[in-house]
């Protein structure tokens, strides 16, 4: 276990909020930075220890922390549906039209490579990186994708990318500011950063759930950003937000009338407990 300082304020004045057990029963405490309000776990498993929480069962066994067989066709189909919606909302078509010649993308935390495959099908030279060995093996062996196993911060690339993505990834990272700063260096000057993460803001559906919120999965999720704290972190890394949207409610059963109504409200009134954004270099 390691203690944590706020990556935005570089300060350790943390205020405890509540303690909740992991899937293994270990207690973890959610804290709030006294200065900027960012919420995160403190203390937490270090980068070597956290790998144990991403073994194959995380991707193949349905829990409130993992997936119901991430490698199955139905789950892949749903992820690809969300990918297409997110890319439409962020105007990926406009970015493609603005880039002459070869387009290069990098997906950080690519998991089984579904977005890498999506971009390859669109004609991009698409790459990915992840710390989950089973996912990388699936992406490389089953989908024949250009993916690498390891920590993005340890990677070097011979060229810059026109698009770098972190789909539901930044909340898992021990050093989110370092990752964003490296992404800034690896991004072409006219490139874009696309990012989604759970949104821990006051006026969201998630706040109605309290400690039972669907994204308070400890310790897999380490950070919980609001719109304000995400803007502050991106600013420190040299990014300015171009587009910002929210989606998702978590209310009702999937595909139920209640879920459809709540999700529609979440997107229309910016009450979603997920945030979706596009950013450029300042």
Secondary structure as GFF3:
##gff-version 3
##sequence-region A 1 282
A	DSSP	beta_strand	14	21	.	.	.	ID=ss1
A	DSSP	beta_strand	27	33	.	.	.	ID=ss2
A	DSSP	beta_strand	39	41	.	.	.	ID=ss3
A	DSSP	alpha_helix	47	50	.	.	.	ID=ss4
A	DSSP	three_ten_helix	51	54	.	.	.	ID=ss5
A	DSSP	alpha_helix	56	60	.	.	.	ID=ss6
A	DSSP	alpha_helix	73	89	.	.	.	ID=ss7
A	DSSP	alpha_helix	92	98	.	.	.	ID=ss8
A	DSSP	beta_strand	104	108	.	.	.	ID=ss9
A	DSSP	alpha_helix	114	121	.	.	.	ID=ss10
A	DSSP	beta_strand	125	130	.	.	.	ID=ss11
A	DSSP	alpha_helix	133	141	.	.	.	ID=ss12
A	DSSP	beta_strand	146	149	.	.	.	ID=ss13
A	DSSP	three_ten_helix	152	154	.	.	.	ID=ss14
A	DSSP	beta_strand	161	167	.	.	.	ID=ss15
A	DSSP	three_ten_helix	170	172	.	.	.	ID=ss16
A	DSSP	alpha_helix	176	186	.	.	.	ID=ss17
A	DSSP	beta_strand	187	198	.	.	.	ID=ss18
A	DSSP	three_ten_helix	206	212	.	.	.	ID=ss19
A	DSSP	beta_strand	223	224	.	.	.	ID=ss20
A	DSSP	alpha_helix	227	236	.	.	.	ID=ss21
A	DSSP	beta_strand	239	247	.	.	.	ID=ss22
A	DSSP	alpha_helix	257	268	.	.	.	ID=ss23
A	DSSP	beta_strand	274	281	.	.	.	ID=ss24
###
